[in-house]
């Protein structure tokens, strides 16, 4: 079983779509913990692992970082929290960040373009 210092297996079951902590890359779980440590407050996971079938059903390629357990979306409803997450992610070596009004996406998929920040 894969482990995380700050994120419990139950938190992944609450994601959309539901997933398991075991679907995630263990190294990425460690980076998630580092981000949480630097932010200095609890973070809520809104989306983590997604199956290729689920991604395709949403009109996506089915080959994104979420399908490899290398991505997470953290809920965020203030500019202050958004800035803390982005700063922590960059400090932890994250080179792929997506910013939306309600979440921040971070991933470590090195098969995708690097040194990018995008908005939704």
KEDOTOR-863356 format. One record per residue: y, x, z of N, C-alpha, C, CB in turn; chain. Coordinates in Angstrom, 3 decimals, decimal comma, always signed. Atoms other than C-alpha are relative to their C-alpha. Glycine has a CB too. Layout:
N
(atom (Y; X; Z); (Y; X; Z); (Y; X; Z); (Y; X; Z); "A")
...
This chain:
120
(atom (-1,183; +0,845; +0,000); (+0,000; +0,000; +0,000); (+1,238; +0,884; +0,000); (+0,003; -0,958; +1,219); "A")
(atom (-1,259; -0,732; +0,078); (+3,463; +1,221; -0,875); (+0,895; -0,402; +1,161); (+0,709; -0,259; -1,350); "A")
(atom (-0,819; +0,238; -1,175); (+6,061; +1,492; +1,844); (+1,472; +0,291; -0,246); (-0,497; +0,833; +1,144); "A")
(atom (-1,436; -0,207; +0,014); (+9,793; +1,399; +2,430); (+0,497; -0,026; +1,435); (+0,720; -1,073; -0,867); "A")
(atom (-0,572; -0,036; -1,342); (+11,821; +2,248; +5,499); (+0,796; -1,266; +0,303); (+0,891; +1,226; +0,159); "A")
(atom (-0,924; +1,113; -0,235); (+14,265; -0,649; +5,043); (-0,409; -1,330; -0,627); (+1,336; +0,367; -0,508); "A")
(atom (+0,324; +1,227; +0,728); (+12,685; -3,187; +2,682); (-1,449; -0,396; +0,264); (+0,244; +0,182; -1,518); "A")
(atom (+1,338; +0,471; -0,354); (+9,717; -5,252; +3,840); (-0,700; -0,618; -1,208); (+0,078; -1,020; +1,145); "A")
(atom (+0,731; +0,653; +1,089); (+6,959; -6,567; +1,580); (+0,472; -1,446; -0,232); (-1,500; +0,013; +0,303); "A")
(atom (-0,458; +1,380; +0,136); (+8,241; -10,104; +2,273); (+1,274; -0,145; -0,802); (+0,205; -0,594; +1,343); "A")
(atom (-1,249; +0,071; +0,764); (+11,614; -9,305; +0,738); (-0,255; -0,016; -1,502); (+0,903; +1,173; +0,355); "A")
(atom (+0,327; -0,007; +1,426); (+9,969; -8,700; -2,633); (-0,563; -1,354; -0,432); (-1,009; +1,121; -0,318); "A")
(atom (+0,529; +1,331; +0,312); (+8,196; -12,075; -2,463); (+1,135; -1,004; -0,205); (-0,938; -0,482; +1,124); "A")
(atom (-1,149; +0,881; +0,152); (+11,658; -13,679; -2,254); (+0,814; +0,266; -1,252); (+0,877; +0,122; +1,186); "A")
(atom (-0,715; -0,333; +1,237); (+12,786; -12,093; -5,523); (-0,214; -1,079; -1,057); (-0,462; +1,368; -0,539); "A")
(atom (+0,191; +0,871; +1,155); (+13,214; -13,985; -8,733); (-0,180; +0,885; -1,229); (+1,209; -0,988; -0,181); "A")
(atom (+1,213; +0,679; -0,424); (+10,620; -13,739; -10,119); (-0,634; +0,706; +1,203); (-0,997; -0,074; -1,159); "A")
(atom (+0,715; -0,556; -1,139); (+8,395; -13,190; -7,097); (-0,782; +1,235; -0,443); (-0,946; -1,055; +0,624); "A")
(atom (+0,793; -1,186; +0,297); (+6,826; -9,748; -6,976); (-0,510; +0,582; +1,319); (+0,837; +1,057; -0,797); "A")
(atom (+0,564; -0,660; -1,171); (+5,110; -7,373; -4,573); (+0,611; +1,393; +0,131); (-1,550; +0,082; -0,098); "A")
(atom (-0,463; -1,374; -0,203); (+6,297; -4,115; -3,021); (-0,927; +0,969; -0,738); (+0,058; +0,345; +1,518); "A")
(atom (+0,957; -0,860; +0,687); (+3,134; -2,635; -4,605); (+0,251; +0,086; -1,502); (-1,397; -0,497; +0,248); "A")
(atom (-0,366; -0,067; +1,415); (+4,569; -3,382; -8,059); (+1,052; +1,085; -0,258); (+0,523; -1,362; -0,474); "A")
(atom (-1,098; -0,945; +0,127); (+7,361; -0,894; -7,378); (-0,490; +1,443; -0,018); (+0,985; -0,197; +1,130); "A")
(atom (+0,253; -1,430; -0,003); (+7,368; +2,855; -8,023); (+0,347; +0,549; +1,390); (+0,827; +0,720; -1,120); "A")
(atom (-0,229; -0,491; -1,364); (+7,037; +4,644; -4,655); (+1,230; +0,917; +0,077); (-1,241; +0,750; +0,505); "A")
(atom (-1,186; -0,860; +0,008); (+9,649; +7,246; -5,582); (+1,287; -0,807; -0,050); (-0,052; +0,954; -1,180); "A")
(atom (-1,186; +0,848; +0,076); (+12,103; +4,510; -6,468); (+0,241; -0,726; +1,316); (-0,140; -1,011; -1,138); "A")
(atom (-0,162; +0,609; -1,320); (+11,432; +2,787; -3,146); (+0,730; +0,964; +0,936); (-1,376; -0,394; +0,594); "A")
(atom (-0,696; -1,001; -0,804); (+12,542; +6,034; -1,508); (+1,481; +0,070; -0,337); (-0,633; +1,362; -0,197); "A")
(atom (-1,407; +0,001; +0,415); (+15,761; +5,993; -3,528); (+0,693; -1,266; +0,495); (+0,119; +0,111; -1,543); "A")
(atom (-0,575; +1,235; -0,541); (+16,335; +2,356; -2,546); (+0,338; +0,184; +1,486); (-0,984; -1,191; -0,191); "A")
(atom (-0,253; -0,266; -1,418); (+16,030; +3,465; +1,092); (+1,220; +0,905; +0,185); (-1,236; +0,642; +0,650); "A")
(atom (-1,157; -0,894; -0,079); (+18,541; +6,275; +0,496); (+1,303; -0,765; -0,247); (-0,141; +1,147; -1,017); "A")
(atom (-1,183; +0,808; +0,292); (+21,002; +3,807; -1,044); (+0,337; -0,858; +1,205); (-0,223; -0,883; -1,251); "A")
(atom (-0,214; +0,840; -1,187); (+20,554; +1,461; +1,924); (+0,587; +0,815; +1,148); (-1,322; -0,655; +0,442); "A")
(atom (-0,483; -0,893; -1,063); (+21,102; +4,365; +4,320); (+1,483; +0,329; -0,208); (-0,839; +1,307; +0,037); "A")
(atom (-1,390; -0,367; +0,290); (+24,337; +5,389; +2,588); (+0,945; -1,194; +0,076); (+0,093; +0,634; -1,376); "A")
(atom (-0,838; +1,200; -0,078); (+25,657; +1,828; +2,327); (+0,264; -0,346; +1,466); (-0,675; -1,198; -0,734); "A")
(atom (-0,184; +0,222; -1,421); (+25,127; +1,460; +6,061); (-0,094; -1,445; +0,449); (+1,294; +0,529; +0,397); "A")
(atom (+0,221; +1,393; -0,381); (+24,211; -2,211; +6,061); (-1,176; -0,550; -0,787); (+1,272; -0,857; -0,242); "A")
(atom (+1,123; +0,619; +0,694); (+21,371; -4,502; +5,023); (+0,368; -0,344; -1,433); (-0,460; -1,252; +0,739); "A")
(atom (-0,165; +0,389; +1,397); (+20,926; -5,110; +1,313); (-1,072; -1,032; -0,338); (-0,090; +1,242; -0,954); "A")
(atom (+0,921; +1,055; +0,410); (+19,307; -8,205; -0,198); (-0,428; +0,252; -1,440); (+0,655; -1,406; +0,148); "A")
(atom (+0,551; -0,170; +1,343); (+17,029; -7,755; -3,204); (-0,064; -1,368; -0,662); (-1,414; +0,674; +0,041); "A")
(atom (+0,092; +1,260; +0,727); (+17,486; -10,511; -5,765); (-1,041; +0,064; -1,112); (+1,354; -0,368; -0,580); "A")
(atom (+0,998; -0,168; +1,050); (+15,213; -9,075; -8,452); (-0,496; +1,435; +0,037); (+0,585; -0,356; -1,403); "A")
(atom (+0,593; -1,344; +0,022); (+12,825; -6,130; -8,593); (-0,963; +0,059; -1,186); (-0,742; +0,334; +1,362); "A")
(atom (+0,972; -0,059; +1,087); (+9,588; -5,924; -10,606); (-0,051; -1,329; -0,755); (-1,393; +0,356; +0,545); "A")
(atom (+0,180; +1,182; +0,854); (+9,270; -8,322; -13,532); (-1,100; +0,315; -1,014); (+1,348; -0,400; -0,728); "A")
(atom (+1,038; -0,212; +1,006); (+6,263; -8,751; -15,807); (+0,622; -0,014; -1,396); (-1,107; -1,082; +0,115); "A")
(atom (-0,461; +0,012; +1,394); (+6,646; -8,143; -19,516); (+0,044; -1,435; -0,526); (-0,925; +0,874; -0,893); "A")
(atom (+0,047; +1,395; +0,445); (+5,639; -11,770; -20,100); (+1,237; -0,765; +0,482); (-1,286; -0,688; +0,513); "A")
(atom (-1,179; +0,685; -0,541); (+8,440; -13,013; -17,822); (+1,261; +0,441; -0,742); (+0,145; +0,280; +1,515); "A")
(atom (-1,166; -0,530; +0,726); (+10,991; -10,754; -19,522); (+0,076; -0,592; -1,417); (-0,066; +1,552; -0,073); "A")
(atom (+0,022; +0,566; +1,358); (+9,914; -11,943; -22,980); (+0,383; -1,478; +0,028); (-1,399; +0,176; -0,642); "A")
(atom (-0,328; +1,429; -0,094); (+10,202; -15,573; -21,826); (+1,498; -0,232; +0,184); (-0,764; -0,639; +1,157); "A")
(atom (-1,452; +0,078; -0,194); (+13,870; -14,853; -20,997); (+0,767; +0,567; -1,196); (+0,401; +0,746; +1,271); "A")
(atom (-0,638; -0,508; +1,210); (+14,534; -13,463; -24,483); (+0,324; +1,486; +0,047); (+1,250; -0,760; -0,255); "A")
(atom (-0,232; -1,434; -0,122); (+14,490; -9,825; -23,380); (-1,114; +0,769; -0,712); (+0,084; +0,415; +1,488); "A")
(atom (+0,943; -0,841; +0,745); (+12,578; -6,902; -24,898); (-1,386; +0,074; +0,643); (+0,561; +1,393; -0,132); "A")
(atom (+1,276; -0,149; -0,688); (+9,823; -6,891; -22,274); (-0,313; +1,451; +0,311); (-1,111; -0,594; -0,829); "A")
(atom (+0,226; -1,426; -0,184); (+10,266; -3,140; -21,988); (+1,097; +0,644; +0,845); (-0,088; +0,691; -1,347); "A")
(atom (-1,080; -0,534; -0,825); (+13,048; -2,729; -19,417); (-0,508; +0,673; +1,262); (+0,958; -1,099; +0,368); "A")
(atom (+0,329; -0,732; -1,216); (+13,135; -0,737; -16,201); (-0,673; -0,881; +1,051); (+1,249; +0,618; +0,578); "A")
(atom (+0,630; +0,903; -0,966); (+12,179; -3,794; -14,136); (-1,511; -0,100; -0,240); (+0,643; -1,399; -0,079); "A")
(atom (+1,433; +0,141; +0,318); (+8,798; -3,946; -15,951); (-0,817; +1,217; +0,421); (-0,181; -0,235; -1,492); "A")
(atom (+0,691; -1,213; -0,452); (+7,951; -0,461; -14,698); (+0,197; +0,248; +1,498); (+0,495; +1,209; -0,791); "A")
(atom (-0,229; -0,173; -1,434); (+9,027; -0,987; -11,078); (+1,028; +1,061; +0,306); (-1,280; +0,343; +0,686); "A")
(atom (-1,017; -1,046; -0,125); (+11,977; +1,338; -11,598); (+1,404; -0,563; +0,116); (-0,070; +0,931; -1,180); "A")
(atom (-1,321; +0,630; -0,067); (+14,827; -1,142; -11,111); (+0,036; -1,046; +1,094); (+0,369; -0,632; -1,345); "A")
(atom (-0,223; +1,031; -1,002); (+16,295; -3,442; -8,514); (+1,414; -0,546; -0,182); (-0,209; +0,559; +1,446); "A")
(atom (-1,328; +0,614; -0,055); (+19,195; -5,867; -8,296); (+0,281; -0,329; +1,455); (+0,092; -1,288; -0,909); "A")
(atom (-0,420; +0,283; -1,371); (+21,021; -5,973; -4,961); (+1,083; -1,073; -0,019); (+0,514; +1,290; +0,704); "A")
(atom (-1,012; +1,051; -0,112); (+22,945; -9,125; -4,051); (+1,296; +0,613; +0,506); (-0,476; -1,143; +0,946); "A")
(atom (-1,286; -0,535; -0,405); (+26,621; -8,500; -3,661); (+1,050; -1,057; -0,302); (+0,317; +1,349; -0,726); "A")
(atom (-0,987; +1,063; +0,191); (+29,408; -11,003; -3,118); (+1,421; +0,416; +0,347); (-0,375; -1,186; +0,824); "A")
(atom (-1,359; -0,496; -0,232); (+32,391; -8,777; -2,294); (+0,212; +1,297; -0,761); (+0,262; +0,212; +1,508); "A")
(atom (-0,339; -1,244; +0,679); (+34,173; -5,979; -4,065); (-0,280; +1,214; +0,872); (+1,457; -0,012; -0,414); "A")
(atom (+0,258; -1,105; -0,917); (+33,810; -3,818; -0,973); (-1,470; +0,392; -0,013); (+0,430; -0,373; +1,415); "A")
(atom (+1,431; -0,300; +0,042); (+30,018; -4,115; -0,921); (-0,388; +0,559; -1,365); (-0,828; -1,260; +0,317); "A")
(atom (+0,296; -0,488; +1,351); (+29,884; -3,632; -4,691); (+0,356; +1,482; -0,105); (+0,778; -0,823; -1,068); "A")
(atom (-0,430; -1,396; +0,048); (+31,847; -0,380; -4,358); (-0,919; +0,893; +0,830); (+1,441; +0,128; +0,494); "A")
(atom (+0,906; -0,786; -0,845); (+29,601; +0,833; -1,510); (-1,331; +0,242; -0,702); (-0,236; -0,710; +1,341); "A")
(atom (+1,289; -0,143; +0,692); (+26,451; +0,186; -3,543); (+0,127; +0,983; -1,156); (-0,500; -1,370; -0,518); "A")
(atom (-0,183; -0,895; +1,153); (+27,809; +1,913; -6,653); (+0,197; +1,441; +0,474); (+1,212; -0,453; -0,860); "A")
(atom (-0,239; -1,355; -0,525); (+29,071; +4,910; -4,651); (-1,298; +0,608; +0,512); (+1,056; -0,027; +1,130); "A")
(atom (+1,266; -0,491; -0,533); (+25,734; +5,243; -2,842); (-0,990; +0,299; -1,125); (-0,598; -1,020; +0,976); "A")
(atom (+0,927; -0,208; +1,115); (+23,748; +4,858; -6,059); (+0,322; +1,293; -0,742); (+0,049; -1,191; -0,969); "A")
(atom (-0,397; -1,231; +0,686); (+25,734; +7,598; -7,778); (-0,328; +1,223; +0,855); (+1,505; -0,028; -0,334); "A")
(atom (+0,292; -1,089; -0,916); (+25,361; +9,829; -4,710); (-1,497; +0,317; +0,040); (+0,499; -0,346; +1,395); "A")
(atom (+1,456; -0,167; -0,014); (+21,579; +9,297; -4,862); (-0,569; +0,385; -1,360); (-0,656; -1,271; +0,472); "A")
(atom (+0,461; -0,451; +1,310); (+21,417; +10,381; -8,495); (-0,274; -1,094; -1,008); (-1,214; +0,786; +0,167); "A")
(atom (+0,199; +1,100; +0,951); (+21,286; +6,959; -10,135); (+0,952; +0,191; -1,182); (+0,236; -1,394; +0,688); "A")
(atom (-0,793; -0,184; +1,219); (+22,499; +7,227; -13,737); (+0,011; -1,235; -0,897); (-0,528; +1,179; -0,779); "A")
(atom (+0,000; +1,267; +0,738); (+22,024; +3,599; -14,793); (+0,366; -1,102; +0,983); (-1,397; -0,280; -0,679); "A")
(atom (-0,506; +1,023; -0,916); (+24,075; +0,893; -13,081); (+0,564; -1,162; -0,799); (+1,080; +0,584; +0,944); "A")
(atom (-0,559; +1,207; +0,604); (+24,812; -2,679; -14,098); (+0,743; -0,777; +1,074); (-1,113; -0,877; -0,653); "A")
(atom (-0,825; +0,707; -0,977); (+27,561; -4,641; -12,382); (+0,249; -1,432; -0,458); (+1,339; +0,734; +0,216); "A")
(atom (-0,253; +1,420; +0,249); (+27,711; -8,430; -12,217); (+0,801; -0,546; +1,176); (-1,343; -0,801; -0,195); "A")
(atom (-0,788; +0,569; -1,100); (+29,756; -10,768; -10,066); (-0,845; -0,220; +1,248); (+0,633; -1,319; -0,430); "A")
(atom (+0,841; +0,299; -1,150); (+26,775; -11,514; -7,819); (-1,047; +1,034; +0,348); (-0,665; -1,260; -0,225); "A")
(atom (+0,998; -1,025; -0,295); (+24,637; -8,378; -7,953); (+0,378; +1,327; -0,650); (-1,386; -0,448; -0,478); "A")
(atom (-0,089; -1,322; +0,618); (+24,462; -4,670; -8,729); (-1,419; +0,430; -0,341); (+0,709; +1,048; +0,950); "A")
(atom (+1,291; -0,484; +0,494); (+21,546; -3,393; -10,824); (+0,012; +1,521; +0,064); (-0,285; -0,503; -1,463); "A")
(atom (+0,179; -1,446; +0,057); (+20,298; +0,167; -10,308); (-1,412; +0,295; -0,481); (+0,265; +0,659; +1,388); "A")
(atom (+1,345; -0,392; +0,435); (+17,413; +1,892; -12,060); (-0,055; +1,485; -0,312); (-0,430; -0,812; -1,230); "A")
(atom (+0,236; -1,419; +0,277); (+15,897; +5,304; -12,694); (-0,895; +0,196; -1,227); (-0,632; +0,676; +1,220); "A")
(atom (+0,858; -0,079; +1,186); (+14,196; +4,672; -16,036); (+0,555; +1,044; -0,966); (-0,109; -1,386; -0,698); "A")
(atom (-0,503; -1,073; +0,855); (+14,596; +7,947; -17,914); (-0,357; -0,176; -1,469); (-0,528; +1,315; +0,481); "A")
(atom (+0,265; +0,285; +1,413); (+13,283; +6,391; -21,148); (+1,149; -0,796; -0,629); (-1,322; -0,775; -0,148); "A")
(atom (-1,144; +0,785; +0,464); (+16,522; +4,407; -21,412); (+1,265; +0,861; +0,075); (+0,165; -1,302; +0,850); "A")
(atom (-1,231; -0,810; -0,007); (+20,100; +5,694; -22,052); (+0,473; +0,319; +1,418); (+1,111; -0,728; -0,756); "A")
(atom (-0,434; -0,486; -1,304); (+21,470; +7,724; -19,129); (+1,525; +0,068; +0,083); (-0,607; +1,377; +0,280); "A")
(atom (-1,431; -0,117; -0,270); (+24,919; +8,054; -17,548); (+0,768; -1,185; -0,553); (+0,547; +1,290; -0,589); "A")
(atom (-0,616; +1,229; +0,470); (+25,808; +4,434; -18,231); (+0,255; -0,960; +1,172); (-0,891; -0,670; -1,063); "A")
(atom (-0,310; +1,120; -0,886); (+27,486; +1,676; -16,252); (+0,428; -1,129; -0,905); (+1,118; +0,360; +1,067); "A")
(atom (-0,331; +1,135; +0,845); (+27,634; -1,751; -17,814); (+0,322; -1,214; +0,865); (-1,157; -0,314; -0,970); "A")
(atom (-0,284; +1,262; -0,683); (+28,819; -5,228; -16,886); (-0,785; -1,101; -0,680); (+1,523; -0,322; -0,005); "A")
(atom (+0,716; +1,171; +0,527); (+27,095; -8,560; -17,343); (+0,999; -1,097; -0,274); (-1,099; -0,493; +0,989); "A")
